[in-house]
Amino acid sequence: MPMSGRGWRSAGVAAGALALLAGCTAGGASDDGDQVPRATASLPPPVGSIAHPRPVRCVEGTIHPLPSTSGTSAKSGAPNATPAGPPASRNDVSAGALIWHGAAALATGDQKAHGVQNADGWHYRVDSEVWSSQQVTVTIGPDQRARAGLQYGIGYGMSPAPAVTFHGCPGAATVFIGAFFVAGDGRACVPLDVRAGDGPPRRVVISFFDGRCPA
């Protein structure tokens, strides 16, 4: 005798419960003999991801002595201290212990004079200077992460990453040669979160031939 609609539903619920119970047993298998896959340990995040920024080591940079002021303070008589951060010109973009030389000049001007184009987009060389032995992490903001990347780290070639960590050399200013990548026409306002050590992130925006950018 054929089952009613209610009977089919009841049978389906029972069959589903039995299948779930079988799958929860050790080495459980379905009726057709296919092995149920066991849970596997989660893999670590890839190097260069947001969770694991690409390391750019001290040995990859060029070392320069830290500038210091001579003489003593007129108020306290104590020796003048080394400046807290790298000196920046109006063509530079700085964020605490990190400075990008010439980055502010990329908002306007001749794009071809500052960048190299390939089939994917544009590459702009921007040297990064880290003050003393600071570890500074730079992360592309989420709204431009699909278009922009950081091309630093000798062992990674020209592969762009959404996040890198610069490791400054002790007692020196360390300059790292690298570039920013911007896909398509190479014009964008790229937000960057800059964090020294475990400190709070600081937001800066670099315009790549996109005029004045909102802060």
N, C-alpha and C positions, 0 to 999 in steps of 0.2 A: 504494500500500500504506500503510495507516495507520501512524503512528509509535508506537513503544512509549513507556511512561512515561519511560524513561531518555532516549529521543530527544527528547521534548518538553522535558525539563529542560535538555539540552545546547543545544538551539536557543534556549531562553529566556535562558540565560547569555550565549550569543553575541550575541543581539539586544540585551541590556542593555549589554554592553560597547561595541557599536557606537554605541548611543544616547548613552552617556556620552562617548565620544570625539568625537562630532559636537557635543555641547553644549559641549565645552571649546575648540572652534575659534572663532576670531574671527567674531562675527556668526552663530554656528551656529544652525540652525533644525531643528525636528523634521520628520518626514516629511510631516506634514499642513500644513506651511507656517507654523505658529505661531512667532513670534519668541521665542527664549529670553531672559528679562529679564536685563539686565546688572546687575552689582553697583553699588549706589549708595553714595555717601558717607554715613556715619552722621550723623544730625542732632544738634545740641547739646541737652543736657538743658533742659527748659523752666524758665523762671524760677519760683522758688517750690518747686522739687523739692529732694530731699535733696542731689543733686549740684550744684544751683545755687540756693542759698537766696535768697529774695526780699529785695532790698536796701531798707532803710529809712534814708533819708539824713538827715544833720544838719539840713537845711533843713525837714524835716517835723516837727521837734520844737520844744519850748519850752525856751529856755536859762535856767538859773539859775546864779548864781555858786557856785563851789565853797566850802564852808565851810572855814575855816582857824582854827587855834588861835593865840592871841596870846601874846606873851612868848617866853621862851627855856627850853630844857631845863635843869632843875636840875643834871643830871649833866654835860652837855657844854658848856653855855653857848651852844649853837647855836640858831638860830630853830626853833621848832616847825614840823614839816612838815605839809602838807595830808594829811588822812586818806587811807589807801590805797583806801578804798571807801565807798560811800554808807552813811550811818547808817540802820539798820533798826529799826523798832519791832516789838513782838510780833505785830502784825497783818500784817507784811510777810514776803515770802519773798525772800531774797537769795542770789546766787551770784557771788562775786567782784565784778566791776565792774558787775553788773546787779542791780537790785532791782525787784520787783513790789509796788507799794503796795497794801496791803489784801488780798493774795491769801490769807494765812493765815486770814483771817476767813471765807473761803468754805467751810470744811469743814462748818460747821453754820449754823443760823439760817434765816431766811426766804429761800428761793430766789427768789421773785418780787420781793423787794426789791433783789436784786443782779443779776438777769438779765432778759433779754427772750426770750420763746419765739416760735418760728415753726413752720412745718410740718416743718422738718428737725431742729430741736433748740433748744438754748439758746445765747444769746450773753451773755458776762459781760465787762463793761468792766473792764480791769485796766491801769492806766498803768505803763509800763516806764521806768525811769530808768537811764541809762548814764553812767558816771563818766568825765569828761574825754573824750579823743579815742579811746577804746577802740572797737574793732570786735568786737562780741559776737554770735556765732551761736547761735541757739536752735533745737533740733530736737526734735520730738515723738518720744518713745520708740516703738519698733516695735509694741509690744503694744497701743497706743491710737491708732496712726496712722490707722486706718480710721474712728475716731469723733471724734477731736479735731483742731483746727486753730488756727492763729495768724492773727488778723485785724488785721495791721499793714501799713502801706504805703498812703499816700493814693491813689496811682494805681490801686490794685487793688480799691477798694470794700470790700465785705464778704466777698470771696472768701477762704475759709480756705486756708492753706498749711501743709505739714508742717515747713517750715524758713524762718527769716528771719534776716537779719544787720542788726543795729542799728549805725549809724555815729554815734558820739558826736561832739559838736562840741569842738574844741580848747579847753582851758582852762575848761571849763564842765561843769555837770551838765545833761544833755539828757533831757527827759521826752517820751516818745512816747505819744500817746493811741491806744488800740486795744483789742482784745478777744480772748478765747478763745472758741472754739466747741466745744460738746460735743453730739453728735447724740443723738437719742432723748429719754430723760427728763432729760438734762443732768447726771446724777450719775455721777462717775467719778474715780478716782485717775489723774491724768495725769502720767507721767514726762517729764522734760525734760532734755536734754543741753545744757549751756551751755559754750561755748568762747570764751575771750577770745583774739583774734588767732589764732595758730597753736598755742596752748597745748593741753594735754590737756583733754578734756571733763569737766565736773563735773555729776553727776546730782543733780537735785532732783525732788521730787514735790509737786504741788499737788492738794489735794482739792477737788473741786467738789461740795459737799454730799453727800459720800460718807463722812463721818466720818474717823476716824484712818486714814491710809494707811501701809502698810509703807514703810520707807526704801528 
